Amino acid sequence: MKRLFGLIGFTFLFVLSAVFYSDFNEIVFAIIGSLGLLSVAVGIFLIASKKNKSFGKSLCVFAFAVIYSAGNMIGYSEYINNTVINNYSDKEITASGYICDEIITTDSSCSFVIKTDKINGQPSDAKIQIISYSNVDAEPFEKVNFTAHTYKNNVNSQISHGIFLKAYSYDGFKIEPTGEKATTFYSFAVSIRRAMKNSLDMLLPEDYSTLCRAVLLGEKTALDSSVKDDFSLTGTSFLIVVSGMHLVIITSFVLLLVRKLTKNRFLITAFTTFTVIAFMAVTGFAHSVVRAGVMMIIVSFASSNLRIADSLNNLGFAAIVLTAFNPYAVADIGMLLSFSATTGIILWSRLIERSVLRFFHYKNKRKDGFVGTVVYYIKRLFKICVNMLSVSVSAFLWILPITAVAFNRISPTVILVSLLCEPFVSALLVCSLLCSVLFICPFISFFAYPFGLVSGLCSKAILWLVSTFSQLPFSTIKTHSLYWFVWIGVSVLLAIGGLFVINRKFYVKISVSVSISVLVIGASLNVLLTADNGEMKIYNVGNGVFATVNCPDSCSVISCGGNRASADDVTADISERYSDIEYMIIPNQNNKYSSLERFAVTKFDLNNILVYDNDIEKQNLLNAFDGNSRQTFGGNSHFTLNLSDTVTDEVICVDNTMFQFIKGKNMTVLFVPTDADLSNLPEKYRNPDCLLIDKVPENFDLISCNTVIFSGLEKQFKKNYDSIKEISPTVISTSERNITVNLNGG
């Protein structure tokens, strides 16, 4: 079998992704099981009948991979993930363990991961992410004893590395360093990473050093939020996420130097392997880097033995390495994008390049004379540009469906921006590597300054390009609408149909026209149908209220409280459609309405923060809390916020209570906080369509409404159910799910 590892590896990725992202859906398991059994049956029949033994063997291998990967995911989930979650989630624990990576610090917080050896006195191997809003007196790889209230971790990128729990410093967290440190190969790599980061910080201005750290080491936390948004809007976030592209550039540069010193292919292989492993360790063994590293090591060993490695087989083997013992690796969407882009480059880039060169009748034979030489090199440059274009286009087309589904947006400018930025990124990678390493070497540190200068200039060029393109009207297109998925489905069907058509030139013209027509018509209808959309979304956040008003072009938060464990889910849901928040309203400083503010502040650009508090001293403190502009006010205030052309939020502050009356075209919602007295509310606001509460207010009999929405825990809902029923016959709760109210459609 020519591509055994390729078949097994890609089957692993497909099955594990289907199971994980369907949330272990029974129907998906039934389809996968049926597919495995059918493949076994057909494979055995073909082998026994000797009609097509090779294909029969492939089907049997495919069936084995399907069954193994599905069983592996079930076993890992049941005996590793669920064991940790069931035993320790949402509980206070006392544990000991080692900080197993670098402590990441920002202006307002720090985070690190502890790998435990004991929890509550019992041996236990678990990884817990700690998020602290104060300094922690501990060092990386130091053993610590700690007490914490743990929650289930819902961040997929962390779950993919086995970090299933998280804890916060303000939930009774206590930590006691022991002074004992673990010394490993990885701890040495982290020390080098920290030294390189310090070198870049000392050599370059902050804006440039943070970009160099992101591109070289994959550390995005220090980047300004506006810079992150620019990369996100242009679809070039892969430039600031350490990936296979970065590893290839670094390794190619090292090999260029090594080949100047020796031609021995075994020494070259040894240097390649060392460089790959060192870079993987320094960048934290990111899945996309490990994928590229495994492929590169295989190619290097094959080259040293005068063999040619099959790219798809290598890619499949890398998938096996990453997922065979950690099926949750597919939770890292970056890894899936890496595999998808690489597959596209392997399968399509050469075909696209040949097609473009054939279209331009490309021939490049060197002719005598100055003019002939100039033309020759211009044509060579043209071929290099076509090669870069074909790589970018093939990668973009293969990651398009994943990007559209996972992030609900695509960036049409990504190909052009990446083509313009890649030369600067390549130079930045090499120069920032050299300057960060040379600067920590005694006696020769002065050699770092020229490379630091080039790194700064490249950073400036990249930031300018990305910022310029991000401001274009169609730098990003939202893909959460139905028309987008219809277009993808039609395009896929047209592409499959092309495999069975004889006259492909004519078919390509027709299929491209049909595809573009479906996209344009769908987008136009979507604009017409959603122009007046406005909805209110109340999230399941446990004890508290987190509610947003979502319009086509803006999002506003009318309360941001709830359990901190729900912060990741809420912010992830909002960020699928919005990168900034127009208004954030804090009805009062009670945790039920404000506890998740700090998460929103770090995740989004907040244009207006309104805080109601009668305490003047607190107002002054809030105004200088974290650099975000807050408008604090107290007393009996009354004003109206225009959340969109069709939705308003009328704020009525009476007797230390803030009421909010949200009004759309066809629906009104009254938000009443805890301990409110409805007798203080003006009579004209007492007849909303919906009433949002988290506790039965005083004088609730004064309210007349069609629906009551209760935001809180299930036990609170049951306790208050009889009283709530007296307000309205229709009562719904967020204790099990998020609730959406269409403000303009009834």
Protein Blocks (a to p, Z undefined) as FASTA:
>chain_A
ZZlmlmmmmmmmmmmmmmmmnoopaklmmmmmmmmmmmmmmmmmmmmnommmmlmmmmmm
mmmmmmmmmmmmmmmmmmmmmmmmmmmgopacddddddfbdcdddfkbccdddddfbegh
iacddddddddfbdcdddehiacdddddddddfbfklmmnopabdcdfklopacddehia
cddfklmmmmmmmmmmmmmmmmpcfklmmmmmmmmnopaklpcfklmmmmmmnopmmmmg
ccfklmmmmmmmmmmmmmmmpccfklmmmmmmmmmmmmmmmnoppaklmmmmmmmmmmmm
mmmnopacdfklmmmmmmmmmmmmmmklmmpmklmmmmmmmmmmmmmmmmmmmmmmmmno
pacdddedjklmmmmmmmmmmmmmmmmmmmmmmmmmmmmmmmmmmnopacfklmmmmmmm
mmmmmmmmmmmmmmmmmmmpghilmmmmmmmmmmmmmmmmmmmmmmmmmmpmklpccfkb
fklmmmmmmmmmmmmmmmmpfblmlmmmmmmmmmmmmmmmmmmmmmmmmmmgccddddde
hjadddddddfkbccdfbdgdjfklmmmmmmmmmmmpcbdfbdcdfblcfklmmmmmmmm
mmpccfbdcdddfblklmmmmmmmnopacdddedjddddddfbfkbccddddeehiacdd
dddfkbccddddehiafklpcfklmmcfbdcdfbdcehklmpccfbdcdeddfklmmmmm
mmmmmmpmbdcdfklbccdddfknZZ
